[in-house]
Amino acid sequence: MKLEDLLLQKKTSILEKWFQLIVETYPAETAKFLKKQKDRFANPVGAAIFQGIDGIFDQLCQEIDLDEVSPFLDKIVRIRAIQEFSPSQAVAFIFLLKHVIREELESEIRENRLSQELFIIESRIDDLALLSFNIYMKCREQIYEMKFNEVRNKTYSLLKKANLLYEIPKNVSGCQNETNTDKMTPLTV
């Protein structure tokens, strides 16, 4: 029997245990809510995590297609990036799957001598972790860019309200200024 077949047979149990371990990475009150609330509208984070791990698991049981697995990883990593998890905390959920697989299939792996297949599965998990890290970094870059734009827009608005902006004329000292007159420049004192 192949390890992928065993994984598919125990999929429900593996996903439940993996979900429980992921939920435990949250503060106690949040974890309690994520575990209890099954309605995807009342608990969109829990639903997104479960849908994400389901898709990731399916990809893990075959040759991983990065285009197929990326949206599933993105669902989870984006949430964790917004929630201010550190990079290692944000992607650690992938490595929890190794623990669940070993725990759930320990005797079958030993009896059927599937350690080489386990190595392949764990290497795929490592690849997923690297991809998750890249997704996390892109999400954080987007967050920082949004914060920067918000501060810049607020600053511009405040300077404009305080009349501390002025237009640069087209000709300064007889030179043709190529600056667009629509743009305002802060007044320097």
Residue pairs with C-beta under 8 A, 6 or more apart in sequence:
1 108
1 112
2 114
2 117
3 105
3 109
3 114
3 117
3 118
3 120
3 121
4 61
4 62
4 117
4 121
6 105
6 108
6 112
6 114
7 14
7 57
7 60
7 61
7 101
7 105
7 121
8 61
10 104
10 105
11 57
13 104
14 57
14 97
14 100
14 101
14 104
15 50
15 53
15 54
15 57
17 100
17 103
17 104
18 53
18 57
18 96
18 97
18 100
19 49
19 50
19 53
20 35
21 93
21 96
21 99
21 100
22 49
22 53
22 76
22 93
22 96
23 31
23 34
23 35
23 46
23 49
24 31
25 31
25 89
25 92
25 93
26 34
33 43
33 46
34 43
34 45
34 46
34 49
35 46
37 43
37 46
38 46
40 46
40 47
45 79
48 75
48 76
48 79
49 75
49 76
49 79
51 72
51 75
52 72
52 73
52 75
52 76
53 72
53 76
53 93
53 97
54 72
55 68
55 69
55 71
55 72
56 69
56 72
56 73
56 94
56 97
56 128
57 97
59 65
59 68
59 69
59 72
60 97
60 121
60 124
60 125
60 128
64 124
64 127
64 128
66 131
69 128
69 131
70 131
70 135
73 128
73 131
73 132
73 135
74 135
76 93
76 132
77 90
77 91
77 132
77 135
77 136
77 139
78 135
78 139
80 89
80 90
80 93
80 136
81 90
81 136
81 139
81 140
81 143
82 139
82 143
87 133
87 136
87 137
90 132
90 136
91 129
91 132
91 133
91 136
94 125
94 128
94 129
94 132
95 125
95 129
97 125
98 122
98 125
101 118
101 121
101 122
102 109
102 118
105 114
108 114
109 115
109 118
156 165
156 184
159 165
159 184
159 186
160 184
164 186
164 187
165 184
165 185
165 186
165 187
166 184
166 185
166 187
167 181
167 183
167 184
167 185
168 177
168 179
168 181
168 183
168 185
169 177
169 181
170 176
170 177
170 181
171 177
